[in-house]
Amino acid sequence: MRTILATRFVGATIGAVGAMLFLVGCESNGPHGKDELRTTSGALTADASGKAKGKAKGTDQEALSRAAPKAQLYVRGGRVMRLYGAVMATGTTPETSAEVFRKNVTDELGADPDDLVRVGTPAAHAAAASKSDPAGLMLDPETGTYGFWLYQYDQVRSGIPVHGASLLALVQNVESNPVVWAGASLRDLGDLAVPRHRATPSADPTKSLQALRQLDPIGLLPSELELGEPELVVFAGADSEEIAPRLAGRYLGSSDDPLGKWRFIADAATGDILHVEDMLAAANIGGRVMGRATQGAMASECAPEVTTPLRYADTSITGISQGYTTSQGYFYLFNPGTTPVTVVSPVGGRRFDIFDFAGSTETLTLTVTPPSYVYFTHNQSNTDEYVRAQVNAYVFANQTRDFLLSYLPGYATIATEEDFPVNVNRNDYGCPGNAWYDSASPSINFCRADWLYTNTAYGSFVQHEYAHHIIHVGAGLTGSGGPYGEGMADSIAVSSADDPRLFQGVLKNNCSYVERSADNTCQYSATACSNCGDYSDEWGCGQLLSGIIWDIRERLMVTHPTDYRDIANRLMLSSIALHAGLTSIGPEILASFLTLDDDDGNPSNGTPHRTEICEGFAAHGIPCAALPGPCASFCSDPLVFTWGGDYQSGPLGTGTICRQTTHPVAGGNCGNFSSSRKLYLNGTQMPCDVGNWSTIPPAVNGGYCVTTTAGDYSYAFFTLW
């Protein structure tokens, strides 16, 4: 959150400025295209060998219509970005299904299937190989199994990674292992050839600075840049931009005055800058470590400080042993003798390191004679703003991380990450009244108080900024992640706090002030994001997403009063991985939620919480499409019927019949059909000899469709019960 912005900081016109939160005086712009939802109508099947049949060439959307049966397409800027709403491949294992999909749909998406390598395999490049493969989503806490596996394939050419290009395939963990959703950010590389012997490109500091000046000629610019070592990549555009593919060098540039970090893409041959991204948007002795932290999500001036366990915190006996506290703050340290020892407790721990820009972090020491039990309480006097900020930042960073891992314990990077930097009491860059996430050298940062603003190291700010790290790792979005990143960070913060208000009390002596709220009525706009803020206002625009997620939660509270939080949080957090490559907010997020909510491998027959999800999105102007009926695949304009006891059709006449019902069917019969006339139940021909049917086909789209061919006799009939 920034309060005063006298000059625009460079990068404001080329991406998100450091995942920051601005109160006034900020502008941010980015490329946006028209969102469209379309439906395909073809057929992709896999025979026993796993090879697809029925594949046809053509334009990407025409070919996809033949390759992915009835799949919904999310198209942005003329490119297919998402496929969902239907089974697109099956296989004997999740990996087989993902491979069938990759081999048979990739070229229709504008890329060569041979250019895709699965993340985590030996062929994958180093940056991708560090990610989990596959990623588990929608963990069932009762069985300990994931509902979905997300496979990622990165695009390469002759082993060189293609910048920002990947294919995601979501496989549902049911018997047929169906691929039910896909995300694409692939590039058409044509006949681009990569020389066998290629030199590593160099980074040109002069051209890098010139590129920043061209992008923001009136901004506050660094006088010099510290450049990292370039890596060789293929570049064919970023986001919705498309350029002719070429070899390029990708490297980081940073500046301390003003503080800034950028990622540059430069032509490998000339060094000319092709693209810039802004990257700114912790005997034996037992005891317990506590800290007085501000209660809830509000500023310290607006809520009391309560004694809270410091989980996973550092503890040590000087020169002898070291360990970490439990989730409840308890520790136990080995000691070999009974002579007096010094026990040390700093503010910091295994997962987060606290760095105080106003001085050193509080470190408590006690000299005791073993065996002994000791207690530490940080910020005990609660009179020092800086010490309080240390404790608040540590407590809420751990709380937000644990909130994520309670639903997705295998979350990439974060599940095993240690020593994540948390910087408090800053008075540089955008301070005061500000906080930000640095995605280039991941850290979260908070400002000290001044005459107008409170210290930002408190619940709501810490939850929001660490949420940006969750989004960066899960969806690969740098900086703020645009409107989606801000909206999802708000959503994680309010869901973690169980409070829709954000940054309450950031203005001094004004505890009623709330900067944003997820309890809102923001309405979606296909061209301008929402009536709460267009795409140039990523914080206002982001309220659309937090409003949707909060409304889903409120509706689940009515229908599932005991577990509504778990249902909503699991959907929200699992959906992040499906938003890779997109910074906008629109119907594609609805598709992700419905896909993840499915539990039977058939997205077209509804999902367990479809009503609550659809009502939440519809309340903000994004309605759900109607579900297809039982007759959708067999005939058009069906006559809908139901019954009590049994159903007697009466004379059918001699024409064709198309009737559907969602009433359960246990049995039936039919009669008075000539030998050439046929009756079908859900596409299966049934005998019409007046005898009761021995078996009933399974329901389709939640019901049954009865069809007949034309013919004699007019007094033909059927019965269901």
N, C-alpha and C positions, 0 to 999 in steps of 0.2 A: 504494500500500500504506500503510495507516494502522495505527499500533500502539496508540494509546490514544485513546478517544473518550469523553470525560466526559459530553458532552451531544450529542444527535443534531443534526446540522447540518440546517438547513431544506432541504427538497427531498428528504430521504431517503425520504419516503412518496409522493413524486409523480414519481419518476424516478431515473435513475442519478446518483450524486453524482460528477460530474466524471471518469468513467473512471478511478477510483482503484483501487488494490490495497490490500486491508486484510488485516493479519495476524490481529488479534483486535479484538473490541469493536465490530464494525460490523453494521448491519442495513440492508437495502434491500428495499423492496416495490414491486410494480407490478401492474397489472391483467393477468389471464390468463384465457383461456377454454379450452373443450374443443377439442382438435384432432380432426378427422375427415378421413378419406380416402374419397371416393366416386367412382363411375364413371358417366359419362353414356353415352347410347346413341343419339344422333340422327345428323343428317347436315348438314354445311355444305359446299357446293361453290361454285365460282365459274365462271361461264360465260366466254365469250371477252371480254365487255365488263368483266369483273371484278365483276359484280353477283352477290351471293349468292342462292341458291335454297333453298327448303325452310325458310325462316325462320318461326318461330311464336312467338306471345306466350304469356305465362303467368307463373307465379312464376319467380324468377331461376333456380333449380336445374332446374325442369321445362323452361323454355325453353332453358337451356344444354344439357340432355340432347338436345334436338332440333337445336341449333345447332352443337355441337362433338362430332363423332362419336367415341365411345368415350374421350373425354378423362377423365382422372382429376381430381377436384376436391379441393382442400384447403380445408376449411371451418373457420372460427374464429369463435366467437361468433355462429353463424348466418349469417355472411357468407362468400361465396366469395372466397378470397384468391389461389388459384393454380389454373391449369389446365395440364395437362401429359400426356405419355404418348401423344399421338396428333397427327396432322397436323390443324390446325384451320383453315387457309386456305392457298391457294397463289396464285401470281401470276407474271407475266412478269419482275418485278423484286422485290427485297426490299421496297422501299417500297410497291409495289402490294399485296403480300401483307399487310403491316402495315395498310394502309388498308382492305382487304377485311375483315380481322378487326375493326378499330375500328368500321366502319360497321354490322357485322352482329351483334356480340356485346355492345356497350357497353350498350344499353338493357336487355338481360337481366341485366346486372351492376348495374342500379339507377341508371343515369345516362343523360343525353341525349347521343347521339353528337356533336351540334353543339357541345357544351360542351367537347370535347376538342381541344386544340391541341398539335401536335407540338413537342417541345423542339427549339430551334435554328432554328425557322422565324420569319419576321418577326412572325407573330401571337402568338408565345409571349411571356409576360411576362418582364421583364428578368432575374429571378433564375434562371429556367430556361434562358433563351437563351444563358447562358454555358457550358452543358454541351455536350459533344460530341454530334453527331447524325449517324448513329447511333453507338453505342459498339461497337467491335469486341471480340469475346471469343474465346478459344482460338486464339491466334496459332500458326500452323504455322511453326516456325523455318526449315524447309527451303524453303518456297515464299514465305514472307513474306505469306501471306494469312490472314485470320481465318476461323474455322469458323462463326461466328455473328455476326449484327448485332442489337443490342438497341435497339429504338425505344421512346421514352418520349413519352406524351401526358399533359399536365397538364390537370386539370379546371379550367375557368373558368366564370363566369357573367357575361355582358356584359362580358368583358374583365377581370373581377376574379378573381384566383386563389382556388381553394378550398384551404383549409389542409390539407396532408398528403394530397391526393387526386391520384392518377395511375393510368395504365394502362401496363403494360410489355408489349411483344410481342417475343418472341425468334424471329428468322428464321434458319433454317439456310442457310448459303451453299452450296447445291447447286442442281441445275438447276431444280427446281420452286419454289425459294424458300419452303419450307413454314414456317408458323408452328407451332412445336413446343412452346412454353411461353408462359404469360402470367401476369403478376402484376397484381392489382387492389387498389386502396385507394380506390375511388370512393365518392361520397356521393349519396344521393337528395335532390336539391334541390327536387323537386316543382315548384310554380309560383312559386318565389321570384323576385320582380321586383327588379331593381336600378335605382333612379332614375337618370335621365340626368344630373341635376345632384346630386352627392352631396358632402358636405363630408368632409374628412379628419378622422377621429376624433382626439380628444386623449387623452393618457395621463394618468391620474389617479394621482399618487404615493401618496395616502392609501389609495385602494382597492387599489393594488398591494401595499402593506405589509400591509394587513388580510388580503389573500388569503394571503400567506405565513404570517401568524399563525394563520389558520384551518386551514391545511394541516398545520402543525406547531406547535401552541401552546406546547410546552415546549422548542422548539429554540433554538439561538443565532441571534438575529435581527439584521439590520442596523437601525441607527437611521434611516438614510435611504437612498434609492435614487437613482441617476443613471439617468434614463430616456431612451431613444432616441426618434427620430421615428417615430410609428406609420405603418404602411402599411395600406391598406384590403384586407380579405380577406373571403371567405365562410367561415363556420365552421359545420360540422354535426357536430362531435365529433372526437375524436382516439383513435387506437388502436381498441379494441373499443367505446368509448363512442359513442353516437349521440344527438344532440339535434336539435331543429327547426332547420333552416338559417336563418342570419341574417347580416347584415353585421356585421363586427367590425374592430377595430383590432389589429394585431399589432406588438409592439414589444419591445425588449430593456431589461432593468433590471439594473444592476450595483451592487456594493458592494465597498469595499476593506476594511471592518472589520465583520464578518468577510468574507473574500474570497468572493464569490458572483456568479453571473450567471444570469439567468432570462429565459425568453421568455414574455411575457404575451399572452393573447388576451382582449380586452375587448369587450363589447357596444358597437356603434358609437353607439347612441342613449343609453345610460345610463352607459357607462363601467364597468359591473359586470364583474368578472373571470370569464371563462368557463373558462379553462384556463391552467395554469402548467407550464412545462417547465424543469428544471434543466439548464443548458448546460455545467457543468463535468464532467465525467468525465475552417540557418542558413548609339663603336661599341656593339651590342645586348648584353643580359644574359640568360642562361639560368640555369636552376637546378632545384632540386627541394625540395619541402616535405614533411617527414615529421613524425611525432609518435609518442611512446612511448605506446601504448594497451594496455589490459589485454587479454590474449589470451583468446579464447573468450567465453562468455556469463556467466562467474562474476565475483564481486566482486573488487576489486583486491587484497584481502588473500589471495585464494585462487588467484591465477594470476599469472604474470609479465607485465610490460609488455614489449612487443616494438615495434621501430621499424616504423611502418606509414605508407604514403603517405597524405597528406591530399588527397583528390580534390576538384576544383572549388574549391580554396581561393583566397582573395584574395591577390594579390601586386601590388606597385606600386613604381615609381621615383618618389620624392617630387617632385611638381610636373611630372612628365613623362608617364608612361604607367601604365596599370593593366591587369591581366589575371587569368586564372584558371588554376589547374593542371589538368592532364589527370587521367584516372582513376588514373594511376600517380604523380601528384604532380609531374610535370614542368611547367615554365613557361618562357616566352620573352617578354621585354619589349623593346619598341622604345626605342632611345636614340640621339639624333642626334650626340653628340660623344664625346670621350674624357676629359673632366674628371671627377673623382670624383663619385659620386652615392650616394644613400642608398636601399637596397632594403628594403622593408617587408613583413613576413609576420605578419598577425594570425591568431588562431584564429577562423575564420569563412570564409564563401565565398559563392558564387553562390546556392546552394540553401538554406543554413541560416545564420542569424545566431546567435552564441552570446552570451548575456547572463549575466553572473556576479553573483549577488546578494551575494557576499562581497567584491567589488571589481571591478577592470577585468580584461578578458581579456588573456591573454599576447600581447604584440606583440614580435616579434623584428626587429631592424634590423641591417644590415651596410652599411658604407661601402666601396665598391669603385671601382676605376678600370676603365671599360669599354675593350674588350670583356672580359667576365668570366663565370665560371660559379660560382654560389653555392649553398650548401646550408643549409637551415634544419631544425632538429629541435626541435619543441615538446615540453615536459615532459622535457627532456633529463636534468635531474638527478633527476627522479622522486621528489622529496621533499615536494612540496606537493600535498595532497589536492585543493585547489581547481583547480589547473592540470591535474592528471590528469583531473578530472571534465570540464573543458572539452574536452580532447582525446578522451576516451572518447565523450562525447555527440556530438561532431562526426563522429567516425569511424563510429559505429554508426547514426546517423541517415542518413548518406549510403549506408551499406551496405544498410539496409533499403529505402530509396527505390529504389536500383538493383536490388535483388532483385525488387521489384514490376515495375519497368519492363522488366526483362529478359524478362518473360512478357507484359506488356500495355503496350507502349511508348506507346500513345495514351491512357493512363488519364487521365480527366477531372481537371482542375485540377493534379494532381500532376506531370503530364508537363511542364508549363510553369511551375510555381510557383517563385518565387524569394524569398529572404530570409525563409524560414519561421523563426519565433522558437523558440529552444531556451534555456530558463532553467535554470541550474544553481546548485548550492550555496544553495538556498533554506533558510530557517529559519523560515518563516511558515506559516500555514494548517494543514495536516495533518502538518507535519514534526515529528520526523524519521522515517526508515524508510518514506518515502512517495514516490510519483510519480503524476502525473496528466496527462490531456489536457484542454485547454480547447477545447470545440467552438464556443463563441460567438465568441471571438477566437482562432482556432486557434493553439495552441502546445503544446509538451510541456515538463514541469516536473519537476525532480529536487531532492531534499533533500540537504543536507550531512550528515556523520556526527555521531553523538554517542556517549555511553558505551556504548550498547546496539546501535546499528545502524550499518552502513557507509554510505558515500556511495552513493546510488542511481543515479548517472550511470555505469552500466556496461552491458555488452552486453544482457543479458536485459531489463532495465527499459527501455532506450532502444528496443529492437526492439518490445516490447509497446506502449509508449505511442505510438510513431509508427504502429503498426498501427491504433490507434484512429482516426488521421487518415485512413488508407486506407479504413477502414470507413465513417467519416462521409461522405467524399466519394463512395464507391462505392454505398452503400446509403441514404444520407440519414439515418442514425441519429445522434441527438445524444447528448451526454454519453458515458456508457460504452457505450451501445447495448444495455444489459440483458445477460442471460445470453449471448445470441448474440454481442454485441460483445466481452464478456470472453473467451468461448471462441474466437472467431475471432482475436482479438488474441494469445491464447496460441498458437494454431495457427501464425500467421504468424511469431511469435518463434521457436518451436522449429524450424520448417521452415527459416527463414533461418539459424539457428545450427547446424542439423543435430544438435540435442541436445534430448532430451525434457524436460530439467530446466529449471525456471523459478526465477529469483531466488535461485540458489544462493549462500550466503554472506552474505545480507543481515544476519544476526545476527553481531555481531562475535565473532571468535575461535571461529567455528563453521562451518567450511567444508563440513561434511557436511550442514548444514541446507539442505533444498530445500522451498520454499514450496508448489509445485505441480509435477505432472509430467503430460505428455501420454501417457506409457506407463502407462495406467491401465485399470481394468476397470469404470468407471462404467456403470450400466445405466439405460436410458431409462424414464421413467414418464410416461404420458399425462396424469396429473393433477398431478404434483409435480416434473416435469423429470427428476430422477435420484436415485439413492440416494447420490450424492456431494454433493448440495445441491439444495434445492428452489428455486422461483422467487424466494424472498426472499433467497437466497444466490446472487447472480449469478456469483460467482467459483467456488463449488463446482459450481453447475449448469453453468457454462461448461466444466468439465473433461470433460463428456460429449462436446462437440464436438471438443475437442483430442484426446481419446482415439480418436474415430472416425477423424479425419484421420491421426493417427499410425499407426493400425492399417492403413488403406488403403496408406499409404506402405510399411509393413513387408511387406505382401503383394506389392506391386509390386516390392519389392527382390528377391523370389524369382523372379518371372516375367519381370521386365524389369531385370536387374541393371545394365545400362549407362545407362538413362535413366529409372529409377523416380522420381528427384527431379523431373525436368521434367514427367512425366505428372501426378504428385500435385500439384505446385505450380501448374501451369496450371489444373487443375480447381479447386483451392481458391480461387485468386485470382479466376478468372472467375465463380465462384459468388456472390461478394459482391454483385454488382449485381442478382442475382435475389432477394436477401433484403430488398429495400427494403420498409419499412413493418412489418417483423416483428422482434421482439426475442427471440422464443422459439426453442427448439431442438426439432426434431421431424422427422417423416417428410418434410416439405416440402423439407428439405435433401437427403435422399436423391434425391427427384425432380429437384432441380436438378442434382446430380452426374450422374445417368443421362442427363438431357437433354443436358447439355454434352458427355458422352462419346460421343454418337451420331455416326456418320460417314456415314450413307447416307440420311438423311431419313425413316427408318422406325423410330421409337422402339420399336415393338412386337416387333422381331426381335432384340433384344439390342444391346449396345454392345461396343466392343473390350475394355474393361476392366471389364465388368459383374461378372465373378466376384470380382475384388479389391475393387471398390466394395461389392458386396453383402456379402461376408464381413466387411469393415471395419465396416459399419453393424450387421450381425447380431451381431457380437461385443459390441455395446453395446445390444442389445435392440430394434433397428429392422430387421426382416427385409424383404427384397425380395419383392414379389409374384411369383408364378410367371409366366413369359412365356406369352403365348397361343400355342397350337400352330397348325400349318398349317390345321387345319379349324375354327378358332375362328369364322370368318365364314361358314362354309358348312353345318356340321352339328354335332350334339352327340354326346358319348360316342363318339369315333372309336376304331376298332381300330387300334392302333399296330403297324406292321410294318417290317421291314428285310430285306435279302437280300445274298447274295453271287453275283455273276454276273448273274442276272436274277431277276425276281419273277413267278411264275405264280400267279394268284389262285385257280385252281380254279373249280368251279361256284359261281356267285354266288347261286343260288336266285332267287326271284321278288320278294323284298322289296327295300326301299331299302338302299343300302350307304353306309357312312361309314368310310373308312380313311385313315390318315395316316402319312407317313414323313418323316424328315429325311435320308434317303439321297439323294444326287444322282440326278436323273433325266435321262438323255440321249435316251431315245426310248421308244416303246411302241406297243401296238395293242390292239384289243378286237374281240369277235365274238359271234355268236349272240344278238344283241339284236333284239327285234321292232321294227317301225318306230315304235312309240309309246314305246318305252323309250329313255332317254337316259343317257349317261355324261359326267361333267364332271371335268376336271382343273383344280384351283384355280379353279373357277367357269366355266371355258371348256368349252363342249360339244365333244367329240371324236368323230370319225367312227368307227363300229364296224362296219367292213366287212372286218375282218381285215387290211387294208393298214396298213403302218407310218405313224405320224403324221408329217406333214411338218415340223411345228414343235411345240415344247413351251412352254407358258406359263411366265412367270418364277416363281421360288419365292415363296412367301408365308410370312412368319414363319419363315423358315429351312427350308422343306420343301414338301411336296406333299400335297394332299387329293384323294382319289378318291371321288366320290359318284355314285350312280345313282338314277333313279326306279324305282318298283316296276313289275313287269310280266314278261312272258315273255322269254326262256325260262330255266328253272332251270339249264340248262347254259351260260348266258352266262358270259363270262370277260373278263379283261384281263391284259395283260403289260406289265411295265416293265423297262427296262435302263439 
